């Protein structure tokens, strides 16, 4: 077995057992030997005390080995061993969550993996992208760009975030208001403290300021999308807070807000974003999709 992440002992319901700490199994290839007894003593029955015992032996190996049954005397789990010699990217990984794998089944999990890859632009999301659900719409149009943003260092992420926020307010037609422009400038200068009413605890004051400005339409229609100013409203404050917690998520959130203020026009957003920050990035149609 090839180990790529931390090991844990879990119950059938997916909970980690408190009696086992972090197991001393690092990355690499290992051979596992599992021995058990008492498995058919109370088969499929509820018990008050444990009746099964297991011994798991682990050691490093230099090459993979097939799965074999060395010895069997009980009657539990008589099924033959089935192996998938080559694991494709859509094959469910039981190590990720064995309980889901057992409960849902291979075919459904494989299909779910394929559909997720399609939504993310032709490949499964990387670990960084998977923690940024705001990125899925951009990645679905231009996965190469989403990956490039995920690889960017924090200073560049900050510049992209500020650019996206300013774009959102510009598209909404309110970037030049004398009480909004200072907040955009402060965000661009890297100030953690934004001028009122864009402060961290001024959500209600910000909403009131937008309503009090007669030049800004904040009317929410019964049917249809919210007006662009209402979408862009909290972008400055949210971007400023994201700098301290998760710059990558903040960047994708700001980009999503910029697209929403433009009616979900990701094509225009991506064209401008590539021109400004990633002029040498491969074209989107040259990205190698897996599905």
FIFIZA-466079 format. One record per residue: residue in three letters; residue number from 1; x, y, z of N, C-alpha, C in turn. Coordinates in nm, 2 decimals. Example, Ala and Ser with C-alpha at 12.3 -4.5 7.8 and 13.67 -1.06 7.14 Angstrom:
2
 pakol guti n_east n_north   n_up ca_east ca_north  ca_up c_east c_north   c_up
   Ala    1   1.32   -0.57   0.78    1.23    -0.45   0.78   1.32   -0.33   0.78
   Ser    2   1.28   -0.22   0.71    1.37    -0.11   0.71   1.29    0.00   0.79
// end
This chain:
291
 pakol guti n_east n_north   n_up ca_east ca_north  ca_up c_east c_north   c_up
   Unk    1   0.08   -0.12   0.00    0.00     0.00   0.00   0.09    0.12   0.00
   Unk    2   0.05    0.22  -0.08    0.12     0.35  -0.09   0.06    0.45   0.01
   Unk    3   0.13    0.50   0.10    0.08     0.59   0.20   0.11    0.73   0.16
   Unk    4   0.01    0.82   0.15    0.03     0.96   0.11  -0.02    1.06   0.22
   Unk    5  -0.08    1.01   0.32   -0.14     1.10   0.42  -0.14    1.03   0.56
   Unk    6  -0.17    1.11   0.66   -0.16     1.05   0.80  -0.27    0.94   0.82
   Unk    7  -0.23    0.84   0.89   -0.31     0.72   0.92  -0.39    0.75   1.05
   Unk    8  -0.51    0.69   1.05   -0.59     0.70   1.18  -0.68    0.57   1.19
   Unk    9  -0.72    0.54   1.31   -0.81     0.42   1.33  -0.94    0.48   1.35
   Unk   10  -1.04    0.44   1.28   -1.18     0.49   1.28  -1.28    0.38   1.31
   Unk   11  -1.40    0.42   1.35   -1.51     0.33   1.37  -1.58    0.31   1.24
   Unk   12  -1.68    0.23   1.23   -1.76     0.21   1.11  -1.84    0.34   1.08
   Unk   13  -1.87    0.42   1.18   -1.94     0.54   1.16  -1.85    0.66   1.13
   Unk   14  -1.72    0.63   1.11   -1.63     0.73   1.07  -1.56    0.82   1.18
   Unk   15  -1.58    0.78   1.30   -1.52     0.85   1.41  -1.39    0.80   1.45
   Unk   16  -1.29    0.89   1.48   -1.16     0.85   1.52  -1.16    0.79   1.66
   Unk   17  -1.09    0.68   1.68   -1.09     0.62   1.82  -0.99    0.69   1.91
   Unk   18  -1.04    0.73   2.03   -0.95     0.81   2.11  -0.83    0.74   2.17
   Unk   19  -0.84    0.60   2.17   -0.73     0.52   2.23  -0.61    0.52   2.14
   Unk   20  -0.62    0.56   2.01   -0.51     0.56   1.92  -0.47    0.70   1.89
   Unk   21  -0.34    0.74   1.91   -0.29     0.87   1.88  -0.24    0.87   1.73
   Unk   22  -0.15    0.96   1.70   -0.10     0.96   1.56  -0.01    0.84   1.54
   Unk   23  -0.04    0.77   1.44    0.04     0.65   1.41   0.17    0.68   1.34
   Unk   24   0.27    0.61   1.37    0.41     0.64   1.32   0.42    0.58   1.18
   Unk   25   0.34    0.61   1.09    0.35     0.56   0.95   0.36    0.68   0.86
   Unk   26   0.48    0.70   0.81    0.51     0.82   0.72   0.47    0.78   0.58
   Unk   27   0.50    0.88   0.49    0.48     0.85   0.35   0.57    0.74   0.29
   Unk   28   0.52    0.66   0.20    0.60     0.56   0.14   0.52    0.43   0.11
   Unk   29   0.58    0.33   0.07    0.51     0.20   0.04   0.53    0.11   0.16
   Unk   30   0.42    0.04   0.20    0.41    -0.05   0.31   0.34   -0.18   0.28
   Unk   31   0.38   -0.28   0.35    0.31    -0.41   0.35   0.23   -0.42   0.48
   Unk   32   0.10   -0.46   0.47    0.02    -0.47   0.59  -0.02   -0.62   0.60
   Unk   33  -0.01   -0.67   0.72   -0.06    -0.80   0.75  -0.16   -0.79   0.87
   Unk   34  -0.29   -0.83   0.84   -0.39    -0.82   0.94  -0.44   -0.96   0.98
   Unk   35  -0.44   -0.98   1.11   -0.48    -1.11   1.17  -0.60   -1.08   1.26
   Unk   36  -0.70   -1.17   1.26   -0.82    -1.15   1.35  -0.87   -1.28   1.40
   Unk   37  -0.93   -1.27   1.52   -1.00    -1.39   1.57  -1.13   -1.34   1.65
   Unk   38  -1.22   -1.44   1.65   -1.35    -1.41   1.72  -1.45   -1.34   1.62
   Unk   39  -1.42   -1.34   1.50   -1.51    -1.27   1.40  -1.64   -1.33   1.39
   Unk   40  -1.65   -1.46   1.40   -1.78    -1.53   1.38  -1.84   -1.58   1.51
   Unk   41  -1.79   -1.53   1.62   -1.84    -1.57   1.75  -1.98   -1.51   1.77
   Unk   42  -2.00   -1.38   1.74   -2.13    -1.32   1.75  -2.16   -1.25   1.62
   Unk   43  -2.16   -1.32   1.51   -2.17    -1.26   1.38  -2.30   -1.18   1.36
   Unk   44  -2.29   -1.06   1.32   -2.40    -0.97   1.29  -2.49   -0.95   1.41
   Unk   45  -2.44   -0.96   1.53   -2.52    -0.94   1.66  -2.46   -0.82   1.74
   Unk   46  -2.54   -0.76   1.81   -2.50    -0.65   1.90  -2.44   -0.71   2.03
   Unk   47  -2.33   -0.66   2.08   -2.27    -0.71   2.20  -2.23   -0.60   2.29
   Unk   48  -2.22   -0.63   2.42   -2.19    -0.52   2.52  -2.04   -0.51   2.54
   Unk   49  -1.97   -0.62   2.51   -1.82    -0.62   2.52  -1.76   -0.67   2.39
   Unk   50  -1.64   -0.62   2.36   -1.57    -0.66   2.24  -1.55   -0.82   2.24
   Unk   51  -1.58   -0.88   2.12   -1.56    -1.02   2.11  -1.46   -1.05   1.99
   Unk   52  -1.41   -0.95   1.93   -1.31    -0.97   1.82  -1.18   -0.90   1.86
   Unk   53  -1.07   -0.96   1.81   -0.94    -0.91   1.84  -0.86   -0.91   1.70
   Unk   54  -0.78   -0.80   1.68   -0.71    -0.79   1.56  -0.56   -0.75   1.59
   Unk   55  -0.48   -0.80   1.50   -0.34    -0.76   1.51  -0.30   -0.71   1.37
   Unk   56  -0.25   -0.59   1.36   -0.21    -0.53   1.24  -0.05   -0.50   1.24
   Unk   57   0.02   -0.57   1.15    0.16    -0.55   1.14   0.19   -0.48   1.01
   Unk   58   0.28   -0.38   1.02    0.32    -0.29   0.91   0.47   -0.28   0.90
   Unk   59   0.51   -0.29   0.77    0.66    -0.27   0.75   0.68   -0.21   0.61
   Unk   60   0.79   -0.14   0.59    0.82    -0.08   0.47   0.86   -0.18   0.36
   Unk   61   0.83   -0.15   0.24    0.87    -0.24   0.13   0.92   -0.15   0.01
   Unk   62   0.99   -0.20  -0.08    1.05    -0.13  -0.19   0.96   -0.14  -0.32
   Unk   63   0.87   -0.24  -0.32    0.79    -0.26  -0.44   0.65   -0.30  -0.40
   Unk   64   0.55   -0.28  -0.48    0.42    -0.32  -0.44   0.40   -0.47  -0.44
   Unk   65   0.31   -0.52  -0.36    0.27    -0.66  -0.35   0.12   -0.68  -0.36
   Unk   66   0.08   -0.79  -0.42   -0.07    -0.81  -0.43  -0.13   -0.85  -0.30
   Unk   67  -0.26   -0.85  -0.29   -0.33    -0.88  -0.17  -0.36   -1.03  -0.17
   Unk   68  -0.32   -1.10  -0.07   -0.34    -1.25  -0.06  -0.40   -1.28   0.08
   Unk   69  -0.47   -1.39   0.08   -0.52    -1.45   0.21  -0.43   -1.56   0.25
   Unk   70  -0.36   -1.54   0.36   -0.26    -1.64   0.41  -0.33   -1.76   0.47
   Unk   71  -0.43   -1.74   0.56   -0.48    -1.85   0.64  -0.62   -1.81   0.68
   Unk   72  -0.72   -1.90   0.68   -0.85    -1.87   0.72  -0.92   -1.99   0.78
   Unk   73  -0.98   -1.97   0.90   -1.05    -2.08   0.97  -1.19   -2.05   1.01
   Unk   74  -1.22   -1.91   1.01   -1.36    -1.88   1.05  -1.45   -1.87   0.92
   Unk   75  -1.58   -1.84   0.95   -1.67    -1.83   0.83  -1.72   -1.69   0.80
   Unk   76  -1.65   -1.59   0.86   -1.69    -1.45   0.84  -1.63   -1.40   0.71
   Unk   77  -1.70   -1.32   0.63   -1.65    -1.26   0.51  -1.58   -1.36   0.42
   Unk   78  -1.67   -1.45   0.35   -1.62    -1.55   0.27  -1.59   -1.50   0.13
   Unk   79  -1.61   -1.38   0.10   -1.60    -1.33  -0.04  -1.45   -1.34  -0.08
   Unk   80  -1.44   -1.36  -0.22   -1.30    -1.37  -0.27  -1.24   -1.23  -0.27
   Unk   81  -1.11   -1.22  -0.27   -1.04    -1.10  -0.27  -1.04   -1.04  -0.42
   Unk   82  -1.08   -0.91  -0.43   -1.08    -0.85  -0.56  -0.99   -0.73  -0.56
   Unk   83  -0.90   -0.72  -0.66   -0.81    -0.61  -0.67  -0.83   -0.54  -0.80
   Unk   84  -0.80   -0.41  -0.79   -0.80    -0.33  -0.91  -0.65   -0.30  -0.94
   Unk   85  -0.59   -0.36  -1.03   -0.44    -0.35  -1.05  -0.39   -0.21  -1.06
   Unk   86  -0.46   -0.13  -1.14   -0.42     0.01  -1.16  -0.53    0.10  -1.12
   Unk   87  -0.51    0.19  -1.03   -0.61     0.28  -0.98  -0.61    0.41  -1.06
   Unk   88  -0.72    0.43  -1.13   -0.74     0.55  -1.21  -0.78    0.66  -1.12
   Unk   89  -0.78    0.79  -1.17   -0.81     0.90  -1.08  -0.95    0.90  -1.03
   Unk   90  -1.04    0.84  -1.10   -1.18     0.84  -1.06  -1.21    0.72  -0.96
   Unk   91  -1.12    0.63  -0.95   -1.14     0.52  -0.86  -1.15    0.57  -0.72
   Unk   92  -1.26    0.54  -0.64   -1.27     0.59  -0.50  -1.15    0.53  -0.42
   Unk   93  -1.10    0.61  -0.33   -0.99     0.57  -0.25  -1.05    0.54  -0.11
   Unk   94  -1.06    0.41  -0.08   -1.11     0.37   0.05  -1.04    0.44   0.17
   Unk   95  -0.91    0.47   0.15   -0.84     0.53   0.26  -0.89    0.67   0.29
   Unk   96  -0.95    0.74   0.19   -1.00     0.87   0.22  -1.12    0.87   0.32
   Unk   97  -1.21    0.78   0.30   -1.32     0.76   0.39  -1.38    0.62   0.37
   Unk   98  -1.33    0.53   0.44   -1.37     0.39   0.42  -1.52    0.37   0.44
   Unk   99  -1.58    0.44   0.53   -1.72     0.42   0.56  -1.81    0.46   0.44
   Unk  100  -1.77    0.57   0.38   -1.85     0.61   0.26  -1.83    0.51   0.15
   Unk  101  -1.71    0.46   0.13   -1.68     0.37   0.02  -1.77    0.24   0.04
   Unk  102  -1.78    0.19   0.17   -1.85     0.07   0.19  -2.00    0.10   0.18
   Unk  103  -2.05    0.21   0.22   -2.19     0.24   0.23  -2.25    0.27   0.09
   Unk  104  -2.17    0.35   0.01   -2.22     0.40  -0.12  -2.19    0.30  -0.23
   Unk  105  -2.07    0.24  -0.23   -2.04     0.15  -0.34  -1.94    0.22  -0.44
   Unk  106  -1.87    0.13  -0.51   -1.77     0.18  -0.61  -1.83    0.26  -0.72
   Unk  107  -1.93    0.21  -0.79   -1.98     0.27  -0.91  -2.03    0.41  -0.88
   Unk  108  -2.11    0.43  -0.77   -2.16     0.57  -0.74  -2.05    0.66  -0.70
   Unk  109  -1.95    0.61  -0.63   -1.84     0.70  -0.59  -1.76    0.74  -0.71
   Unk  110  -1.74    0.65  -0.80   -1.66     0.68  -0.92  -1.73    0.78  -1.01
   Unk  111  -1.86    0.76  -1.02   -1.94     0.86  -1.10  -1.94    1.00  -1.04
   Unk  112  -1.95    1.00  -0.90   -1.94     1.13  -0.83  -1.81    1.20  -0.85
   Unk  113  -1.70    1.12  -0.85   -1.57     1.18  -0.88  -1.56    1.24  -1.02
   Unk  114  -1.62    1.17  -1.11   -1.61     1.22  -1.25  -1.69    1.35  -1.27
   Unk  115  -1.81    1.35  -1.21   -1.89     1.47  -1.21  -1.82    1.59  -1.14
   Unk  116  -1.76    1.56  -1.03   -1.69     1.67  -0.96  -1.58    1.72  -1.05
   Unk  117  -1.50    1.63  -1.12   -1.39     1.68  -1.20  -1.44    1.76  -1.32
   Unk  118  -1.56    1.73  -1.37   -1.62     1.81  -1.48  -1.65    1.95  -1.43
   Unk  119  -1.71    1.96  -1.31   -1.75     2.09  -1.25  -1.62    2.17  -1.23
   Unk  120  -1.51    2.11  -1.20   -1.39     2.18  -1.17  -1.30    2.20  -1.29
   Unk  121  -1.35    2.18  -1.41   -1.28     2.22  -1.53  -1.21    2.10  -1.59
   Unk  122  -1.24    1.98  -1.56   -1.18     1.86  -1.62  -1.09    1.78  -1.54
   Unk  123  -1.06    1.82  -1.42   -0.97     1.74  -1.33  -1.03    1.76  -1.19
   Unk  124  -1.00    1.66  -1.10   -1.04     1.68  -0.96  -0.97    1.80  -0.90
   Unk  125  -1.03    1.87  -0.81   -0.97     1.99  -0.75  -0.84    1.95  -0.67
   Unk  126  -0.74    2.03  -0.67   -0.63     2.01  -0.58  -0.67    2.03  -0.44
   Unk  127  -0.57    2.00  -0.35   -0.60     2.02  -0.21  -0.63    2.17  -0.18
   Unk  128  -0.56    2.26  -0.24   -0.58     2.40  -0.22  -0.72    2.44  -0.27
   Unk  129  -0.75    2.40  -0.40   -0.88     2.44  -0.46  -0.99    2.38  -0.38
   Unk  130  -0.98    2.26  -0.33   -1.09     2.20  -0.26  -1.14    2.27  -0.14
   Unk  131  -1.05    2.35  -0.08   -1.09     2.43   0.04  -1.15    2.57  -0.01
   Unk  132  -1.16    2.59  -0.14   -1.21     2.72  -0.19  -1.33    2.69  -0.28
   Unk  133  -1.45    2.67  -0.22   -1.57     2.64  -0.31  -1.60    2.76  -0.40
   Unk  134  -1.56    2.88  -0.36   -1.58     3.00  -0.44  -1.51    2.99  -0.58
   Unk  135  -1.42    2.90  -0.59   -1.33     2.89  -0.71  -1.40    2.80  -0.82
   Unk  136  -1.50    2.73  -0.79   -1.55     2.63  -0.88  -1.60    2.69  -1.01
   Unk  137  -1.67    2.80  -1.01   -1.72     2.86  -1.13  -1.61    2.91  -1.22
   Unk  138  -1.51    2.97  -1.16   -1.39     3.02  -1.25  -1.32    2.90  -1.30
   Unk  139  -1.30    2.79  -1.22   -1.22     2.68  -1.26  -1.30    2.60  -1.37
   Unk  140  -1.43    2.60  -1.36   -1.51     2.54  -1.47  -1.49    2.60  -1.60
   Unk  141  -1.46    2.73  -1.61   -1.43     2.79  -1.73  -1.29    2.79  -1.77
   Unk  142  -1.20    2.81  -1.68   -1.06     2.82  -1.71  -0.98    2.75  -1.59
   Unk  143  -0.96    2.62  -1.59   -0.89     2.55  -1.49  -0.75    2.59  -1.48
   Unk  144  -0.68    2.62  -1.59   -0.54     2.65  -1.59  -0.52    2.78  -1.51
   Unk  145  -0.61    2.88  -1.52   -0.61     3.00  -1.45  -0.63    2.98  -1.30
   Unk  146  -0.73    2.89  -1.26   -0.75     2.86  -1.12  -0.63    2.80  -1.06
   Unk  147  -0.57    2.71  -1.13   -0.44     2.64  -1.07  -0.33    2.75  -1.06
   Unk  148  -0.32    2.84  -1.15   -0.22     2.94  -1.14  -0.24    3.03  -1.02
   Unk  149  -0.37    3.07  -0.99   -0.40     3.15  -0.88  -0.37    3.07  -0.75
   Unk  150  -0.40    2.94  -0.75   -0.37     2.86  -0.63  -0.22    2.85  -0.60
   Unk  151  -0.14    2.86  -0.71    0.01     2.85  -0.69   0.07    2.99  -0.65
   Unk  152  -0.01    3.09  -0.66    0.05     3.23  -0.64   0.08    3.25  -0.49
   Unk  153   0.18    3.33  -0.47    0.22     3.36  -0.33   0.13    3.47  -0.28
   Unk  154   0.14    3.49  -0.15    0.04     3.58  -0.08   0.04    3.72  -0.13
   Unk  155   0.16    3.78  -0.16    0.16     3.92  -0.21   0.08    3.93  -0.34
   Unk  156   0.10    3.84  -0.43    0.02     3.84  -0.56  -0.13    3.82  -0.53
   Unk  157  -0.16    3.73  -0.44   -0.30     3.71  -0.41  -0.36    3.83  -0.36
   Unk  158  -0.29    3.91  -0.28   -0.35     4.04  -0.23  -0.37    4.13  -0.34
   Unk  159  -0.28    4.14  -0.44   -0.30     4.23  -0.55  -0.42    4.19  -0.64
   Unk  160  -0.43    4.06  -0.66   -0.55     4.01  -0.73  -0.68    4.04  -0.66
   Unk  161  -0.68    4.03  -0.53   -0.80     4.05  -0.45  -0.84    4.20  -0.46
   Unk  162  -0.74    4.29  -0.44   -0.77     4.43  -0.45  -0.82    4.47  -0.59
   Unk  163  -0.76    4.41  -0.69   -0.80     4.44  -0.83  -0.94    4.39  -0.85
   Unk  164  -0.98    4.27  -0.80   -1.12     4.22  -0.81  -1.22    4.31  -0.74
   Unk  165  -1.19    4.35  -0.62   -1.28     4.44  -0.55  -1.30    4.57  -0.62
   Unk  166  -1.19    4.63  -0.67   -1.21     4.75  -0.74  -1.29    4.73  -0.87
   Unk  167  -1.27    4.62  -0.93   -1.35     4.59  -1.05  -1.49    4.58  -1.02
   Unk  168  -1.52    4.51  -0.91   -1.67     4.49  -0.87  -1.73    4.63  -0.85
   Unk  169  -1.67    4.72  -0.78   -1.72     4.85  -0.75  -1.73    4.93  -0.88
   Unk  170  -1.63    4.92  -0.97   -1.63     4.99  -1.09  -1.75    4.95  -1.18
   Unk  171  -1.77    4.82  -1.19   -1.88     4.76  -1.27  -2.01    4.81  -1.21
   Unk  172  -2.02    4.81  -1.08   -2.14     4.86  -1.01  -2.16    5.01  -1.03
   Unk  173  -2.06    5.08  -1.08   -2.07     5.22  -1.10  -2.07    5.31  -0.98
   Unk  174  -2.00    5.26  -0.87   -2.00     5.33  -0.75  -1.85    5.35  -0.69
   Unk  175  -1.75    5.31  -0.77   -1.61     5.32  -0.72  -1.57    5.46  -0.69
   Unk  176  -1.63    5.56  -0.76   -1.58     5.70  -0.74  -1.66    5.78  -0.64
   Unk  177  -1.75    5.72  -0.56   -1.82     5.79  -0.46  -1.72    5.84  -0.35
   Unk  178  -1.74    5.96  -0.30   -1.64     6.02  -0.22  -1.63    5.95  -0.08
   Unk  179  -1.73    5.87  -0.04   -1.72     5.79   0.08  -1.68    5.64   0.06
   Unk  180  -1.67    5.60  -0.07   -1.63     5.47  -0.10  -1.48    5.46  -0.15
   Unk  181  -1.44    5.56  -0.23   -1.31     5.57  -0.28  -1.20    5.55  -0.18
   Unk  182  -1.21    5.62  -0.06   -1.11     5.61   0.04  -1.09    5.46   0.09
   Unk  183  -1.20    5.39   0.10   -1.19     5.25   0.14  -1.12    5.16   0.04
   Unk  184  -1.14    5.19  -0.09   -1.07     5.11  -0.19  -0.92    5.15  -0.19
   Unk  185  -0.89    5.27  -0.17   -0.75     5.31  -0.16  -0.68    5.25  -0.04
   Unk  186  -0.75    5.25   0.08   -0.70     5.19   0.20  -0.67    5.04   0.18
   Unk  187  -0.76    4.97   0.11   -0.74     4.83   0.08  -0.62    4.81  -0.01
   Unk  188  -0.61    4.90  -0.11   -0.50     4.88  -0.20  -0.36    4.91  -0.13
   Unk  189  -0.36    5.00  -0.03   -0.24     5.04   0.04  -0.21    4.93   0.15
   Unk  190  -0.29    4.83   0.17   -0.27     4.73   0.27  -0.31    4.76   0.41
   Unk  191  -0.39    4.87   0.43   -0.43     4.90   0.56  -0.53    4.80   0.62
   Unk  192  -0.50    4.76   0.74   -0.59     4.66   0.81  -0.72    4.73   0.86
   Unk  193  -0.70    4.86   0.89   -0.82     4.93   0.95  -0.88    5.02   0.83
   Unk  194  -1.00    4.99   0.80   -1.07     5.06   0.69  -1.15    5.18   0.74
   Unk  195  -1.16    5.28   0.66   -1.24     5.40   0.71  -1.39    5.36   0.72
   Unk  196  -1.46    5.43   0.81   -1.60     5.40   0.83  -1.68    5.44   0.70
   Unk  197  -1.78    5.37   0.66   -1.85     5.26   0.74  -1.81    5.12   0.69
   Unk  198  -1.68    5.10   0.65   -1.63     4.98   0.61  -1.56    4.90   0.72
   Unk  199  -1.57    4.94   0.84   -1.50     4.88   0.95  -1.55    4.74   0.97
   Unk  200  -1.48    4.66   1.05   -1.51     4.52   1.07  -1.64    4.50   1.14
   Unk  201  -1.68    4.59   1.23   -1.81     4.57   1.31  -1.91    4.67   1.26
   Unk  202  -1.91    4.71   1.14   -2.00     4.82   1.09  -2.09    4.77   0.98
   Unk  203  -2.13    4.64   0.99   -2.21     4.59   0.88  -2.34    4.66   0.86
   Unk  204  -2.41    4.69   0.97   -2.54     4.77   0.96  -2.52    4.91   0.91
   Unk  205  -2.41    4.97   0.96   -2.38     5.11   0.92  -2.35    5.11   0.77
   Unk  206  -2.28    5.01   0.72   -2.25     5.00   0.57  -2.38    4.99   0.49
   Unk  207  -2.47    4.91   0.54   -2.59     4.89   0.46  -2.67    5.02   0.47
   Unk  208  -2.67    5.09   0.58   -2.74     5.21   0.59  -2.68    5.32   0.50
   Unk  209  -2.55    5.32   0.49   -2.48     5.42   0.41  -2.52    5.40   0.26
   Unk  210  -2.53    5.28   0.22   -2.57     5.25   0.08  -2.72    5.30   0.06
   Unk  211  -2.80    5.27   0.16   -2.94     5.31   0.14  -2.96    5.46   0.15
   Unk  212  -2.87    5.53   0.22   -2.88     5.68   0.23  -2.83    5.75   0.11
   Unk  213  -2.75    5.68   0.03   -2.69     5.75  -0.09  -2.80    5.75  -0.20
   Unk  214  -2.85    5.86  -0.24   -2.96     5.86  -0.34  -2.92    5.82  -0.48
   Unk  215  -2.78    5.82  -0.50   -2.73     5.78  -0.63  -2.71    5.63  -0.65
   Unk  216  -2.74    5.56  -0.54   -2.71     5.41  -0.55  -2.84    5.34  -0.53
   Unk  217  -2.87    5.25  -0.63   -2.99     5.17  -0.62  -2.97    5.04  -0.55
   Unk  218  -3.03    5.02  -0.43   -3.01     4.90  -0.36  -3.14    4.82  -0.35
   Unk  219  -3.24    4.85  -0.44   -3.37     4.78  -0.44  -3.35    4.64  -0.48
   Unk  220  -3.40    4.55  -0.40   -3.39     4.40  -0.43  -3.52    4.36  -0.50
   Unk  221  -3.52    4.32  -0.62   -3.64     4.28  -0.69  -3.69    4.15  -0.64
   Unk  222  -3.82    4.13  -0.66   -3.88     4.00  -0.62  -3.83    3.89  -0.71
   Unk  223  -3.82    3.91  -0.83   -3.76     3.81  -0.92  -3.64    3.87  -0.99
   Unk  224  -3.54    3.79  -1.00   -3.42     3.83  -1.07  -3.30    3.86  -0.97
   Unk  225  -3.18    3.89  -1.02   -3.07     3.90  -0.94  -3.07    4.04  -0.86
   Unk  226  -2.99    4.04  -0.76   -2.98     4.17  -0.68  -2.90    4.27  -0.77
   Unk  227  -2.92    4.40  -0.74   -2.85     4.50  -0.82  -2.70    4.49  -0.79
   Unk  228  -2.62    4.54  -0.88   -2.48     4.53  -0.87  -2.42    4.59  -0.75
   Unk  229  -2.47    4.71  -0.71   -2.42     4.77  -0.59  -2.44    4.69  -0.46
   Unk  230  -2.56    4.62  -0.46   -2.59     4.53  -0.34  -2.50    4.41  -0.34
   Unk  231  -2.45    4.36  -0.45   -2.36     4.25  -0.46  -2.22    4.29  -0.42
   Unk  232  -2.18    4.41  -0.46   -2.04     4.46  -0.44  -2.02    4.51  -0.30
   Unk  233  -2.13    4.54  -0.23   -2.13     4.62  -0.11  -2.03    4.58   0.00
   Unk  234  -2.02    4.45   0.03   -1.94     4.40   0.14  -1.80    4.35   0.09
   Unk  235  -1.77    4.37  -0.04   -1.65     4.31  -0.09  -1.52    4.37  -0.03
   Unk  236  -1.52    4.50   0.00   -1.40     4.56   0.06  -1.38    4.50   0.20
   Unk  237  -1.48    4.50   0.28   -1.46     4.45   0.42  -1.42    4.30   0.42
   Unk  238  -1.49    4.22   0.34   -1.46     4.08   0.33  -1.32    4.05   0.28
   Unk  239  -1.27    4.13   0.19   -1.13     4.11   0.14  -1.03    4.15   0.24
   Unk  240  -1.06    4.26   0.32   -0.97     4.30   0.42  -0.96    4.19   0.53
   Unk  241  -1.07    4.13   0.57   -1.07     4.03   0.67  -1.00    3.90   0.62
   Unk  242  -1.01    3.87   0.49   -0.95     3.75   0.44  -0.80    3.75   0.44
   Unk  243  -0.74    3.87   0.43   -0.60     3.88   0.44  -0.54    3.82   0.56
   Unk  244  -0.61    3.83   0.67   -0.56     3.78   0.80  -0.59    3.63   0.82
   Unk  245  -0.68    3.58   0.75   -0.72     3.44   0.77  -0.68    3.34   0.66
   Unk  246  -0.73    3.37   0.54   -0.71     3.28   0.43  -0.70    3.36   0.30
   Unk  247  -0.59    3.41   0.26   -0.58     3.50   0.14  -0.63    3.43   0.01
   Unk  248  -0.60    3.30   0.00   -0.65     3.23  -0.12  -0.80    3.23  -0.13
   Unk  249  -0.86    3.19  -0.03   -1.01     3.19  -0.03  -1.06    3.33  -0.05
   Unk  250  -1.00    3.43   0.01   -1.04     3.57  -0.01  -1.03    3.61  -0.15
   Unk  251  -0.92    3.57  -0.22   -0.90     3.60  -0.36  -1.02    3.54  -0.45
   Unk  252  -1.04    3.42  -0.43   -1.15     3.35  -0.51  -1.29    3.41  -0.48
   Unk  253  -1.31    3.45  -0.35   -1.44     3.51  -0.31  -1.45    3.65  -0.38
   Unk  254  -1.34    3.73  -0.38   -1.35     3.86  -0.45  -1.37    3.84  -0.60
   Unk  255  -1.31    3.74  -0.66   -1.32     3.72  -0.80  -1.47    3.68  -0.83
   Unk  256  -1.52    3.60  -0.75   -1.66     3.56  -0.77  -1.76    3.68  -0.75
   Unk  257  -1.73    3.76  -0.66   -1.81     3.88  -0.64  -1.80    3.97  -0.76
   Unk  258  -1.68    3.99  -0.82   -1.66     4.07  -0.94  -1.74    4.01  -1.06
   Unk  259  -1.74    3.88  -1.07   -1.82     3.82  -1.18  -1.97    3.84  -1.16
   Unk  260  -2.02    3.83  -1.03   -2.16     3.84  -1.00  -2.21    3.98  -1.03
   Unk  261  -2.12    4.08  -1.00   -2.16     4.22  -1.03  -2.18    4.25  -1.18
   Unk  262  -2.12    4.16  -1.26   -2.13     4.17  -1.40  -2.22    4.07  -1.46
   Unk  263  -2.32    4.02  -1.38   -2.41     3.93  -1.43  -2.36    3.79  -1.45
   Unk  264  -2.25    3.75  -1.38   -2.19     3.62  -1.39  -2.10    3.61  -1.51
   Unk  265  -2.05    3.72  -1.56   -1.97     3.72  -1.69  -1.83    3.68  -1.65
   Unk  266  -1.80    3.55  -1.64   -1.67     3.50  -1.61  -1.57    3.51  -1.73
   Unk  267  -1.63    3.51  -1.85   -1.54     3.53  -1.97  -1.47    3.66  -1.97
   Unk  268  -1.54    3.77  -1.94   -1.48     3.90  -1.94  -1.38    3.91  -1.82
   Unk  269  -1.42    3.86  -1.71   -1.34     3.86  -1.59  -1.21    3.79  -1.61
   Unk  270  -1.21    3.67  -1.67   -1.09     3.59  -1.70  -1.00    3.66  -1.80
   Unk  271  -1.06    3.71  -1.90   -0.98     3.78  -2.00  -0.90    3.90  -1.94
   Unk  272  -0.97    3.98  -1.86   -0.90     4.09  -1.79  -0.80    4.04  -1.69
   Unk  273  -0.83    3.94  -1.62   -0.74     3.88  -1.51  -0.62    3.83  -1.57
   Unk  274  -0.63    3.75  -1.68   -0.51     3.70  -1.75  -0.42    3.81  -1.80
   Unk  275  -0.49    3.91  -1.86   -0.41     4.02  -1.92  -0.33    4.09  -1.81
   Unk  276  -0.39    4.11  -1.69   -0.33     4.19  -1.59  -0.22    4.11  -1.51
   Unk  277  -0.25    3.98  -1.48   -0.16     3.91  -1.39  -0.10    3.79  -1.45
   Unk  278  -0.15    3.73  -1.55   -0.10     3.60  -1.60  -0.09    3.61  -1.75
   Unk  279  -0.01    3.70  -1.81   -0.01     3.72  -1.95   0.06    3.60  -2.03
   Unk  280   0.15    3.53  -1.96    0.22     3.42  -2.02   0.16    3.28  -1.99
   Unk  281   0.05    3.28  -1.92   -0.02     3.15  -1.89  -0.07    3.08  -2.02
   Unk  282  -0.06    2.95  -2.02   -0.11     2.87  -2.14  -0.26    2.91  -2.16
   Unk  283  -0.30    2.91  -2.29   -0.44     2.93  -2.32  -0.53    2.83  -2.25
   Unk  284  -0.65    2.87  -2.22   -0.74     2.77  -2.15  -0.77    2.65  -2.23
   Unk  285  -0.78    2.66  -2.37   -0.81     2.55  -2.45  -0.69    2.45  -2.46
   Unk  286  -0.58    2.49  -2.41   -0.46     2.39  -2.42  -0.45    2.32  -2.29
   Unk  287  -0.53    2.34  -2.19   -0.52     2.27  -2.06  -0.57    2.13  -2.09
   Unk  288  -0.49    2.03  -2.03   -0.52     1.89  -2.05  -0.63    1.85  -1.95
   Unk  289  -0.75    1.83  -2.01   -0.86     1.78  -1.92  -0.85    1.63  -1.91
   Unk  290  -0.89    1.58  -1.80   -0.89     1.43  -1.78  -1.03    1.37  -1.81
   Unk  291  -1.12    1.46  -1.82   -1.26     1.42  -1.86  -1.33    1.53  -1.92
// end
